[in-house]
Amino acid sequence: MEGLSKRLGILCAVILTSGIVNHFGPSIPQKERTEEEVAAMLPLKVNNFTAQLANGQYCSYRLDQSNYDVLHPWGIVARAFSNGPEKYEVVAIASRRKESFHDPQTCLTAQGWTLTNQRVSSVETKSRGTVPITLFEMEKGSEKHTALYFLKLTEGYFAEFSTVKTQMLKHKIVHLLKDDEGAFIRIIPEGPSDEDKIKQFASDWIDEAVSTSKGYY
C-alpha cells in the first residue's frame, strides 16, 4: 500500500507540474526538420560498406505513404549498405513525436514476418561507449534473420520503448513542454545473418552517424 501511495504521489506531482508549466510557462518554438535534412546527417559509408542509393535519391527506396500517415515523422530514410555479399538495410525514422517511435513488431508482422526471442543487448562503440540495443529473430518461410533496433534521444541511446516514453515525458516537463527529439533506427541483414556481425555493423554505423551528424546522433 505504501508503495502504491508513493507512485500515485509521483504521478500527481508530474501532472501538477505539467499543468502549471502548460498554464504559465512560455511557448517555446521548436525546430522542424525536413527529410532531406535528416538524410544529410546520416552516413553513406560505414567502414567498408557503401549505401546503394536509388538514382538521384538520398535513400535506397522510399516507404509507402501509409508509414508517414501513421508515424508522423520528420522523415524516413532507408538505406541498403553492401560490402560484397554482406548487406544490411538501415531504416532511420526521425521525429519529435512519440508515435514515431514504434515497435517494429507491428509493421514487420503485417509484412508476414514472425518475430521471436526479443532481448536487450548492447554494442561497444568508439564514440558513445556502450550503447543498448534490442535484438530479435525474424522469420518468413525459409528466410530467417537476426535483426536489431535502438532509439536515440537528446539524453542518449535506449533499447526499449517504455524507457523512451518515460524519458520523453521527463524531457517535456523539465524543458517547459519542449518535445524531445531523435530517431528510431532499425537494422536488418539481407541474406544469412550473424549476431556478432550485425552488432559490429551497428557499432560502426553509430560511430559514422556521430561524425556525419556532428554529434546529433
N, C-alpha and C positions, 0 to 999 in steps of 0.2 A: 504493500500500500504506500509505504514511504517513497519507494522508487517511482511509482506511478505519479504521485503528487509532485515529485521533483521534475519529472518530464513534462507534466502539464504546466508547471510554473515556468519552465524554459520556453515552452511553446507560446504561452500567453505573453511573455516578455518579448519574444520575437515579433508576434503580431502587433503588440502595442507599439514597439519601436518602429516597425514598418509603417503603421498608421500615422504616427507623429511625423515621420520623415515625409510621408506622402502628403500630409496636410500643410506642413510648414516649410519643408525643405525646398531649395531652389530647383528649378528644372534644368537638368544637365544635358546639353545636346550631345549626342553620340555620333561617332563617325560611322558612316555606312560605307561598306566596301563593295566593289564590283567583282564579278567572277574573274575578269581579266586581271585585276589587282591581286586577287588570291593566287591565281595561276603564276603570276610573275614572281611570287615569293617562294614557290615550290621548286624542288630540284628537277633538272632534266637529265642529270647524270648521278649515279650512285655507285661509287667505286668503279668497277668495270662494267656496270650496267648502264645502258642508254635507253631513254624513253623513245618509243616508236610513236611519233605523232601523226595524226591524220593530216593530209595535205593542207597547208596553210592554217592549221589549227594549233592551239596550245595544249590540246588533250589528244588522247588516242581515240576516244569515242565520246559521245555525249549520252547521258542517261535520258530516259523518257521524261517528258514534261510532267507526268504524274508524280515523279520523285520531287520535283520542285514544288508542286502544288501541295504535297503532304508535309514536306520538311521545312519549307520556307527559309532556305539558306541564302547566304550571300552568293554562294556558288558551289558547284560540284565539279571537281577536277579529277578526271580518271586518266591515269597514265599507265601504259604497259611497258615495263622495263625488261630488257633482254641482254643476256651475255651468253652467246652461243645457245645451247639447248636449255639453259636455265632462264626461266621467265617468272616475273611477278607483276601482278596487277595491283596498283595502289589507287584507292579512291579516297579523296580528301573532301569532306563536307564542312565548309567554313560557315560560321554563323555566330550570332549572339542571342539566339532564341533556343530555349531548352528543348523544344520539339525537334530541332535539327539533330540533336544528339540521341540517335535512336539505336535500339538493339538490332543488329543485323539478322537476328533470328526471324524477324518479321519478313523482310524483303527476300532473304535467301530461301526461306521456306516457301514463299509464294512462287519462286522460280523453280521449285521442285527439289530443292536440296533438303537433306535431313541433317540437322546439326546435333552433335553429341559431344560429351566429355569437355564441356566448357570449364576452364580453370584459369585461375590467376597465376601469372608467372612474371618474369622480368627480363630485361635485356641490359647489358652493360654498354654505355656509350662513352665516348671521349669528352663530349661537350656537356652532357647533362647527368653524368653519373648513372646510377641505377634507375631505370625507367620501368614502371609497372605496365604490364600488358595483359590481355586476355587471349589465351589460346583456345581453339576449338577445332573439332573434326567436322568436316562436311562431306556428304556422300550423296551421289545421284547415279543410279545404275552401276556401271563399272568404275566410275570416277570416284576417287577419294582423296581428299587433301587435308593437310593441317594448315589452318589459317590463323590470323590473329587480328586484333584491333586494339587501339588505345585512344585516349582523348586528351587534348591539350587545352588548358585554360590559362588565364593570366598567372595563376599561382603554381603552375606546373603540370605534370602528366598524371593521368588517372587511368585505372584499368576497368573500373566498374561504374555503371550509370547511376546507381544510387548515391555514390560518393560525389559524382559530378553535380547532381541536382542539389545536394546539400551545400556544396561549395558555391554554386551559382546563387543560391538564396543568401548565404552569408555575404557574398560579394555585393549583392544588391543592397543589403542593409547597411553595410559599412561604407559603401560608396554612394550613399544618398540616391538610391534607386537606379544607379547606373548598372546596366547589364554586363555580366562578364562575357568574354568572347574567346573564340578559339576554333578548334576543329575536331571532328571525328575522323580518324584515319583507319582504314581497313586495308589489309594486305592479304592477297590470295595468290598462291602459286599456280602456274599453268603447268600441267603435267605432273609427274611424280614429285612428291614433296618430302622434305626432311625438316624436322623441327629445329635442329641446330642451324641449318642453312637459312631458314626463313627468319629466325631470330637474329642472325648475323646481318641479313639484309635490312631488317627493321632498324637495327642499331646504326648501320651505315646511313640509312635514309634520314634518320633523326639528325645525325651529325651534319649531313649535307643541308637539310632543311634549316637548321640553326644558322648556317652560313648564308644561304640564299635569301633568307627572310630577315637577316640582320638581327637575329635573336628573338624574333616574334614566335617562332616555333621551337 
